[in-house]
Structure formats: structure tokens, C-alpha cells
Amino acid sequence: MTPKEIASKAIAKFNEKITDEIFLTIQNDKDLMSEYLRSVSDHGLDAVNQTIGKAVKAAYDLVDLGDCHDPKSRLIKSFMTYKPK
């Protein structure tokens, strides 16, 4: 396997769990978590999480693969997995 193929496979695996990683980043950052909780209070949990998920998809130009129901982040119950367009 070439280095480029290894990189492509690793990136594809990361893209499948990128939403969970973003929520873990929020969860583990004191300032982001505070802002997240304030936003949830103002806008509701579903609206905030859906907006974050859509932003991740748009930022990395990804398409849906399907739902994953085993997130590491405790901020979400499931997340969408993605692949590059």
C-alpha cells in the first residue's frame, strides 16, 4: 500500500466519526462546553446538535453514510457518518 493509499484510508475512517469527534472537542473544552450549554438553553438540544452536524458536513464537503448509535461523546445519542463527495 502506498503512503497516499494509507492516508486516504485513514481519512475515510476519520470522516466516518468526525461528528462524534467534534462533539468530543466541545465536551472537553471548558469554554466551548459553556457556550454549547448556553445555546442548548436558548435554542433547544435538537436544534443545536443538528446545526452542529450540518456545519461539520458542510465544512468538510461530506455526504451521508448513515447513522451510528455508539458515540463516545455524551452530548449525543447517535451521529451521522460521512464520506467525501
N, C-alpha and C positions, 0 to 999 in steps of 0.2 A: 504494500500500500504506500502510495506517495504521501509526502507531508501535506500536500493540498487536499488529498482524499481524507486524511486523518482530521484535518481542520474542518472540512465540510461535515464529516460525521459528528464531530464534537459540537459544532454549531447547531446542527439539526437537533441533537439531543437537548441542548440548552433551550432552543426555541420551543420545544415541547413543554418545558416547565418554566418559561420566562415569566408568566403572570404570577406564579407562586413565588418566584424569586423577588419580584417587585414588591409583593405584599410582605415578604420576609424583610426586605430592606426597610419598609415603612415600620413594621413591627419592632425592629431592632434599633431604630433611630429615635431617640427621645423627642426631638423637635418634630420630625415627621409624624410620629405617633400622636403627639398632642394636636397637631393640625388635622390629622385624619379623624380623631375623635370629635373635634370641634365641627368638622364638616359633616360627619355622620349625624351629629346632634341637629345641625341646621338643615340637612338635605335628606337624611334617611340612609340607612345602611345599603339597601339595594342600589339606590341611585349613585352613591359614591363608588361602590365596588364596580358597578357596570361602567361608569365613566372611566375609572382607572383601567379596567380591562380593555376598553375601546381605545384608550390612549396608547396602551402598550402595543396593540395590534397595528395602529396607525404609525407609531414611531418607528417600528421595525419592518413595516410593509409586509405583514404576515396574513395568511389565510387560516381559517379554522380547520383543525383536525378532528376535534371532538372534545367532550368533557372528560375531566379527570376528577375522581372523587376521593383522592388521598393527598390533599395538600399538606405541606409542612407548616405553612403559616396558619395561625389560629384565627386570623382575621376573615378567612373564607372557608366555606364548606366544600366547594369544588371550584375548578377553574377550567378555562378553555385552553386546550393545547393548540399550538400553531406550527405552521411550516412556512417557508419563504414562498412568495408568489412566483 
